[in-house]
Amino acid sequence: MRRTILTALAVLLLGRALSAQTTQKRTTPPTVRRSTSGAASRSLLRPSSLNQKAPEVYRTKFTTTKGDFVIEVTRAWAPLGADRFYNLVKYGFFTDASFFRVVPGFVVQFGIPAKPAIGRAWAHADIQDDPVKQSNIPGYVTYAATGAPNSRSTQVFINLRDNSSSLDGQGFAPFGKIVEGMNVVQKLYSGYGENGPDQERLTNEGKPYAEKNFPQLDSIKSAVVLKPPTSVPKAVSKKQSVPNK
């Protein structure tokens, strides 16, 4: 049944549910972090190698099974989150990933990769928290977390409504916003609601688990960082003057 009025308790429970990026104990060993240099050494299987600084403002295009949408990221809003997202998109982390949690009137969540080897590699690749500078209003994009400090990793969500009163105070810091295709986001399959894939199984078993057990989930075909638009110089107009009599 669609809920139109939420009690304070329900709002709190929804916030906690969002924090539970995974509630089960992580059992995979932590990623060995080592310094790397050069594009050739960068790999999705070594999260520490994907550490490029993002542009101050950039756009990413997501092509999905329902259509396209564009996220504009502003680094000043959440620098660490913006840098992480830039690297994830640039190196193909989101390819074939499912929108595994779509709750109507709340959020669309994604960010568990299709390949188990990549999912396990990133299981402990957390980043430090960014302070909250923007609000979780419709169309704004934010990282999910486990509820513990500094537990953001790769999962993000798109706000489908104004969640600022419940999420801002819990430390969920938006880093970008949908600037094109919000209608596509709103059409993503939501029939499973909160009864979608188990996040630990999705991490360890990948896309085959989702396709077998949740075949109607929409997914990401590709995600790319868009090139900044080329600035066109303004035409110089000739000065017009009234001739002397």
KEKE-3310 file (N, C-alpha, C; in steps of 0.2 Angstrom, whole numbers, plus 5000, padded with zeros to 4 digits):
npx = (5004:5003:5012:5007:5008:5020:5025:5035:5042:5042:5050:5062:5065:5066:5078:5087:5087:5092:5105:5110:5119:5125:5121:5126:5141:5156:5167:5177:5194:5204:5207:5223:5233:5242:5254:5252:5256:5252:5242:5242:5243:5232:5217:5201:5202:5210:5207:5214:5222:5214:5213:5212:5210:5195:5187:5182:5169:5159:5151:5141:5136:5123:5118:5104:5093:5081:5082:5092:5101:5108:5121:5126:5141:5147:5162:5165:5154:5156:5170:5178:5169:5165:5177:5179:5168:5170:5181:5176:5166:5174:5182:5173:5166:5152:5146:5134:5128:5115:5100:5097:5089:5075:5064:5048:5044:5055:5070:5082:5093:5110:5126:5133:5144:5143:5152:5158:5171:5176:5167:5171:5184:5182:5175:5180:5185:5183:5179:5183:5172:5162:5158:5141:5135:5125:5107:5097:5087:5074:5081:5094:5111:5118:5130:5127:5129:5136:5131:5141:5155:5164:5161:5158:5157:5155:5142:5128:5114:5099:5089:5071:5062:5060:5071:5077:5075:5076:5088:5099:5104:5109:5121:5122:5129:5126:5133:5131:5119:5104:5103:5098:5085:5077:5065:5067:5074:5063:5056:5062:5062:5052:5045:5050:5054:5058:5061:5071:5086:5098:5111:5124:5125:5123:5135:5144:5140:5136:5130:5123:5116:5106:5099:5093:5085:5079:5073:5067:5073:5080:5095:5112:5118:5129:5141:5148:5160:5157:5163:5168:5158:5163:5168:5160:5166:5159:5151:5158:5151:5149:5152:5138:5134:5126:5126:5135:5126)
npy = (4994:5011:5023:5038:5047:5048:5042:5049:5038:5029:5036:5037:5023:5021:5029:5022:5010:5013:5016:5003:4997:4985:4973:4961:4953:4957:4946:4945:4947:4963:4975:4975:4990:4999:5010:5017:5021:5029:5026:5012:5004:5005:4998:4989:4979:4983:4994:5004:5009:5017:5032:5045:5063:5072:5083:5099:5102:5090:5079:5064:5051:5039:5025:5015:5001:5007:5019:5034:5044:5059:5063:5077:5082:5090:5095:5102:5100:5088:5082:5070:5060:5064:5062:5048:5043:5048:5040:5028:5028:5032:5020:5010:5003:5002:4996:4985:4984:4982:4991:4988:4991:4999:5010:5016:5033:5036:5031:5027:5014:5009:5001:4990:4979:4970:4959:4947:4946:4959:4965:4959:4964:4978:4978:4982:4995:5008:5026:5041:5051:5065:5082:5087:5097:5100:5096:5081:5081:5079:5071:5072:5065:5053:5045:5028:5020:5010:5014:5015:5027:5034:5024:5024:5018:5011:5011:5020:5032:5039:5052:5051:5059:5073:5070:5076:5080:5068:5062:5071:5075:5063:5062:5060:5064:5073:5073:5076:5079:5074:5080:5078:5067:5063:5058:5045:5039:5038:5028:5016:4999:4995:4985:4976:4982:4984:4971:4966:4960:4951:4960:4955:4943:4947:4954:4944:4934:4941:4947:4935:4930:4940:4941:4928:4927:4939:4944:4955:4967:4983:4988:4995:4999:5005:5018:5033:5046:5062:5073:5089:5103:5112:5128:5142:5156:5172:5182:5197:5212:5226:5243:5253:5269:5286:5296:5312:5327)
npz = (5000:4996:5004:5011:5022:5034:5049:5063:5068:5057:5048:5054:5054:5041:5038:5045:5038:5026:5030:5032:5023:5022:5033:5038:5044:5038:5029:5020:5017:5020:5007:5001:5002:4991:4984:4967:4950:4935:4921:4916:4927:4934:4941:4943:4951:4961:4972:4978:4968:4960:4961:4957:4956:4955:4942:4946:4943:4935:4923:4922:4912:4913:4905:4904:4907:4906:4900:4898:4910:4918:4929:4938:4945:4959:4965:4977:4985:4991:4993:4994:4991:4978:4971:4973:4966:4953:4949:4949:4939:4928:4926:4924:4934:4936:4926:4920:4932:4944:4948:4963:4974:4975:4981:4981:4981:4990:4989:4975:4974:4971:4965:4968:4961:4945:4944:4954:4958:4958:4967:4979:4980:4983:4995:5007:5004:5010:5012:5020:5029:5022:5026:5028:5016:5007:5004:5006:4994:4981:4968:4971:4974:4984:4995:5001:5017:5031:5043:5052:5057:5043:5033:5019:5003:4989:4985:4981:4982:4974:4978:4979:4984:4996:5007:5017:5031:5038:5034:5032:5045:5049:5043:5029:5015:5001:4984:4971:4958:4949:4932:4920:4914:4925:4925:4919:4930:4939:4933:4935:4939:4953:4960:4969:4980:4997:4998:4990:4982:4992:5000:5003:4996:4983:4982:4983:4973:4962:4946:4940:4951:4954:4942:4941:4953:4954:4942:4936:4939:4934:4926:4924:4908:4904:4910:4909:4910:4905:4892:4895:4889:4874:4875:4866:4858:4861:4849:4843:4843:4833:4838:4839:4834:4835:4821:4819:4817)
capx = (5000:5007:5011:5007:5010:5025:5026:5042:5045:5043:5055:5068:5067:5069:5084:5091:5087:5097:5112:5112:5122:5125:5120:5130:5148:5161:5171:5183:5200:5204:5211:5230:5233:5249:5254:5253:5256:5251:5235:5242:5243:5225:5213:5196:5203:5215:5204:5219:5225:5209:5213:5212:5206:5190:5187:5178:5162:5159:5144:5142:5130:5121:5113:5101:5088:5075:5084:5098:5100:5114:5122:5131:5144:5151:5167:5165:5149:5158:5176:5180:5164:5166:5183:5178:5163:5173:5185:5171:5163:5179:5185:5168:5164:5145:5144:5129:5126:5108:5097:5095:5085:5071:5058:5044:5044:5060:5076:5084:5100:5114:5133:5136:5146:5140:5157:5160:5178:5176:5163:5175:5189:5179:5171:5183:5188:5179:5182:5182:5165:5162:5153:5135:5134:5119:5102:5094:5081:5073:5086:5101:5114:5122:5132:5124:5134:5134:5129:5147:5158:5168:5159:5155:5162:5153:5134:5125:5107:5096:5083:5065:5058:5063:5073:5082:5073:5078:5095:5104:5106:5113:5128:5122:5131:5125:5139:5129:5111:5102:5101:5094:5082:5074:5059:5070:5075:5057:5053:5066:5057:5052:5041:5053:5054:5063:5062:5075:5092:5102:5117:5130:5124:5124:5142:5148:5138:5136:5124:5119:5111:5101:5095:5090:5080:5075:5074:5064:5077:5083:5102:5116:5122:5136:5142:5154:5161:5156:5168:5165:5156:5167:5165:5160:5167:5154:5152:5159:5147:5152:5149:5134:5133:5122:5131:5134:5122)
capy = (5000:5017:5027:5045:5050:5044:5044:5050:5032:5026:5040:5035:5017:5021:5031:5016:5005:5016:5015:4996:4995:4978:4972:4955:4954:4956:4941:4945:4951:4969:4976:4978:4996:5000:5016:5015:5027:5028:5023:5005:5001:5006:4992:4989:4974:4986:5000:5010:5012:5022:5038:5052:5069:5073:5090:5103:5100:5085:5076:5057:5049:5032:5022:5010:4997:5011:5025:5038:5050:5062:5066:5082:5081:5096:5092:5106:5098:5082:5081:5063:5057:5066:5059:5041:5042:5050:5035:5022:5029:5032:5014:5005:4999:5002:4992:4979:4983:4982:4995:4983:4993:5004:5010:5021:5038:5036:5031:5022:5013:5005:5002:4983:4978:4964:4954:4946:4948:4966:4967:4957:4969:4984:4977:4986:5001:5014:5032:5046:5055:5072:5085:5088:5104:5100:5092:5076:5083:5075:5071:5073:5059:5053:5038:5024:5018:5005:5017:5017:5032:5033:5018:5025:5014:5011:5011:5027:5032:5045:5053:5052:5064:5077:5066:5080:5080:5062:5060:5076:5075:5057:5062:5058:5071:5073:5075:5077:5079:5072:5086:5075:5060:5061:5053:5038:5036:5037:5023:5010:4994:4996:4980:4972:4987:4982:4964:4964:4956:4952:4963:4951:4938:4951:4956:4938:4930:4945:4948:4929:4930:4945:4939:4922:4928:4946:4946:4962:4973:4986:4988:5000:4996:5009:5024:5037:5053:5066:5078:5096:5106:5117:5135:5145:5163:5176:5186:5203:5216:5232:5248:5258:5276:5290:5300:5319:5331)
capz = (5000:4995:5010:5010:5028:5038:5056:5065:5069:5051:5045:5057:5052:5034:5038:5047:5033:5021:5033:5032:5016:5023:5040:5040:5045:5032:5030:5015:5019:5018:5002:5002:4999:4989:4979:4960:4946:4928:4919:4915:4934:4937:4940:4947:4956:4966:4973:4980:4962:4957:4966:4953:4958:4950:4941:4951:4941:4930:4922:4920:4909:4914:4900:4908:4903:4905:4896:4900:4915:4918:4935:4938:4952:4961:4970:4983:4990:4995:4989:4994:4988:4971:4968:4972:4960:4946:4947:4948:4933:4923:4925:4922:4939:4936:4920:4921:4939:4945:4953:4967:4979:4972:4986:4978:4986:4995:4985:4971:4976:4966:4967:4969:4954:4942:4944:4961:4960:4959:4973:4985:4980:4985:5001:5013:5002:5012:5012:5025:5028:5020:5030:5024:5014:5003:5007:5002:4991:4975:4962:4974:4974:4990:4996:5007:5022:5035:5049:5056:5054:5037:5030:5012:4998:4981:4985:4981:4981:4972:4982:4975:4988:5001:5013:5021:5038:5041:5032:5033:5051:5050:5040:5022:5011:4993:4980:4964:4957:4942:4928:4914:4914:4932:4923:4918:4937:4942:4930:4936:4942:4960:4962:4974:4986:5002:4997:4984:4983:4998:4997:5003:4991:4977:4981:4982:4968:4956:4942:4940:4957:4953:4936:4943:4958:4953:4935:4933:4941:4929:4927:4920:4903:4904:4913:4906:4911:4899:4891:4896:4883:4872:4875:4860:4859:4859:4843:4845:4839:4831:4841:4835:4836:4831:4817:4820:4812)
cpx = (5004:5006:5012:5009:5014:5025:5033:5046:5047:5049:5062:5070:5069:5076:5089:5092:5092:5104:5114:5114:5123:5125:5124:5137:5152:5166:5177:5188:5201:5209:5218:5231:5241:5249:5255:5253:5255:5245:5236:5242:5236:5221:5207:5197:5208:5212:5209:5222:5220:5208:5214:5208:5201:5190:5182:5171:5163:5152:5146:5135:5129:5116:5111:5096:5081:5076:5090:5096:5108:5115:5127:5134:5148:5155:5167:5160:5152:5165:5178:5175:5164:5172:5182:5173:5166:5177:5181:5168:5168:5181:5180:5166:5156:5142:5140:5127:5118:5106:5093:5090:5081:5064:5054:5044:5049:5067:5077:5092:5104:5122:5136:5138:5143:5145:5159:5167:5179:5173:5167:5181:5188:5176:5174:5186:5184:5183:5180:5175:5167:5157:5147:5134:5128:5113:5100:5087:5080:5078:5093:5104:5119:5125:5128:5130:5131:5131:5135:5151:5163:5167:5157:5160:5160:5146:5132:5117:5104:5090:5077:5061:5062:5065:5077:5081:5076:5085:5100:5108:5110:5120:5128:5123:5131:5131:5137:5121:5110:5100:5098:5091:5080:5068:5061:5071:5068:5053:5056:5061:5058:5047:5043:5053:5060:5064:5066:5081:5095:5109:5123:5130:5126:5131:5146:5146:5137:5129:5120:5114:5105:5096:5091:5084:5076:5076:5071:5068:5080:5091:5105:5119:5129:5135:5148:5154:5161:5161:5165:5164:5162:5164:5165:5161:5161:5156:5153:5155:5150:5148:5145:5134:5129:5127:5129:5130:5127)
cpy = (5006:5021:5035:5050:5046:5047:5046:5043:5029:5030:5038:5028:5017:5024:5026:5011:5007:5015:5008:4994:4988:4977:4965:4957:4953:4951:4941:4949:4958:4970:4978:4984:4997:5006:5013:5021:5025:5024:5015:5001:5001:5000:4992:4984:4977:4993:5006:5013:5017:5028:5045:5057:5071:5081:5093:5102:5095:5082:5068:5055:5041:5030:5016:5006:5001:5017:5028:5043:5052:5065:5071:5082:5088:5095:5096:5104:5092:5080:5074:5059:5058:5062:5051:5040:5043:5043:5028:5022:5028:5025:5008:5001:4998:4998:4986:4979:4985:4988:4990:4985:5000:5005:5017:5027:5039:5037:5026:5021:5008:5006:4996:4981:4971:4958:4953:4947:4955:4968:4965:4962:4975:4983:4981:4992:5007:5020:5036:5049:5062:5075:5086:5095:5105:5096:5087:5077:5079:5076:5071:5066:5059:5045:5035:5022:5013:5007:5018:5023:5030:5026:5018:5021:5015:5012:5018:5027:5039:5046:5054:5057:5068:5073:5070:5080:5073:5060:5065:5075:5068:5057:5060:5064:5070:5076:5077:5077:5077:5079:5084:5068:5058:5056:5046:5035:5034:5030:5016:5005:4994:4990:4976:4976:4985:4975:4962:4960:4957:4954:4959:4946:4941:4952:4950:4934:4934:4945:4941:4928:4934:4943:4933:4923:4934:4948:4952:4968:4976:4987:4994:4996:4999:5015:5027:5044:5057:5072:5085:5099:5111:5123:5138:5153:5167:5181:5193:5208:5223:5238:5252:5264:5281:5295:5308:5322:5335)
cpz = (5000:5002:5009:5016:5032:5045:5057:5065:5062:5047:5048:5055:5045:5034:5040:5042:5028:5024:5032:5025:5016:5030:5042:5040:5039:5033:5025:5018:5017:5012:5004:4998:4997:4984:4972:4956:4939:4927:4918:4922:4937:4936:4945:4952:4962:4967:4974:4974:4958:4962:4963:4956:4953:4948:4946:4950:4935:4929:4920:4917:4910:4909:4904:4904:4902:4901:4900:4906:4916:4926:4935:4945:4953:4967:4977:4988:4994:4991:4988:4990:4980:4968:4967:4966:4953:4944:4946:4941:4927:4921:4925:4927:4939:4930:4922:4928:4940:4950:4958:4973:4977:4977:4983:4984:4991:4991:4980:4973:4972:4968:4969:4962:4952:4943:4951:4963:4962:4965:4979:4985:4984:4992:5007:5010:5003:5012:5018:5024:5026:5024:5025:5022:5010:5006:5003:4999:4985:4970:4965:4975:4980:4991:5002:5011:5027:5042:5054:5053:5048:5034:5023:5008:4991:4980:4985:4980:4978:4976:4978:4978:4992:5007:5018:5029:5041:5039:5033:5040:5053:5046:5032:5018:5004:4990:4973:4964:4950:4938:4922:4916:4921:4930:4922:4925:4940:4939:4931:4940:4950:4963:4968:4981:4990:5002:4991:4986:4990:4996:4998:4998:4984:4976:4980:4976:4961:4952:4941:4945:4956:4947:4937:4948:4958:4946:4932:4935:4934:4931:4923:4914:4902:4908:4911:4909:4905:4898:4892:4889:4881:4872:4868:4861:4857:4853:4846:4840:4838:4835:4837:4838:4832:4827:4819:4815:4808)
residu = (MET:ARG:ARG:THR:ILE:LEU:THR:ALA:LEU:ALA:VAL:LEU:LEU:LEU:GLY:ARG:ALA:LEU:SER:ALA:GLN:THR:THR:GLN:LYS:ARG:THR:THR:PRO:PRO:THR:VAL:ARG:ARG:SER:THR:SER:GLY:ALA:ALA:SER:ARG:SER:LEU:LEU:ARG:PRO:SER:SER:LEU:ASN:GLN:LYS:ALA:PRO:GLU:VAL:TYR:ARG:THR:LYS:PHE:THR:THR:THR:LYS:GLY:ASP:PHE:VAL:ILE:GLU:VAL:THR:ARG:ALA:TRP:ALA:PRO:LEU:GLY:ALA:ASP:ARG:PHE:TYR:ASN:LEU:VAL:LYS:TYR:GLY:PHE:PHE:THR:ASP:ALA:SER:PHE:PHE:ARG:VAL:VAL:PRO:GLY:PHE:VAL:VAL:GLN:PHE:GLY:ILE:PRO:ALA:LYS:PRO:ALA:ILE:GLY:ARG:ALA:TRP:ALA:HIS:ALA:ASP:ILE:GLN:ASP:ASP:PRO:VAL:LYS:GLN:SER:ASN:ILE:PRO:GLY:TYR:VAL:THR:TYR:ALA:ALA:THR:GLY:ALA:PRO:ASN:SER:ARG:SER:THR:GLN:VAL:PHE:ILE:ASN:LEU:ARG:ASP:ASN:SER:SER:SER:LEU:ASP:GLY:GLN:GLY:PHE:ALA:PRO:PHE:GLY:LYS:ILE:VAL:GLU:GLY:MET:ASN:VAL:VAL:GLN:LYS:LEU:TYR:SER:GLY:TYR:GLY:GLU:ASN:GLY:PRO:ASP:GLN:GLU:ARG:LEU:THR:ASN:GLU:GLY:LYS:PRO:TYR:ALA:GLU:LYS:ASN:PHE:PRO:GLN:LEU:ASP:SER:ILE:LYS:SER:ALA:VAL:VAL:LEU:LYS:PRO:PRO:THR:SER:VAL:PRO:LYS:ALA:VAL:SER:LYS:LYS:GLN:SER:VAL:PRO:ASN:LYS)
# end
